Amino acid sequence: MFAAQGIYDGKRLQMLEPVIITFLEATAPVRSDTVGLETVAGCLKWTGKAKTLKEMDAAIARGAKEHGHGRG
């Protein structure tokens, strides 16, 4: 299993590090026991104060800089 860090704002998933996904088969079998990201993210509980887009952007920039993905 592989894990990557990201931020989900209720609509979009912003990865904190580059992720490459490779599909090994031309068509993957459909499984009835899988769920979408919206379902999983809806299960996450956040009890703190809501973050602003500015705060989220700053956190993403800090994470990118810490992982050597900063600009310039």
HELIX and SHEET records of a PDB file:
HELIX    1   1 LEU A   37  CYS A   43  1                                   7    
HELIX    2   2 LEU A   53  GLU A   66  1                                  14    
SHEET    1   A 2 GLY A   6  TYR A   8  0                                        
SHEET    2   A 2 LEU A  13  MET A  15 -1                                        
END                                                                             
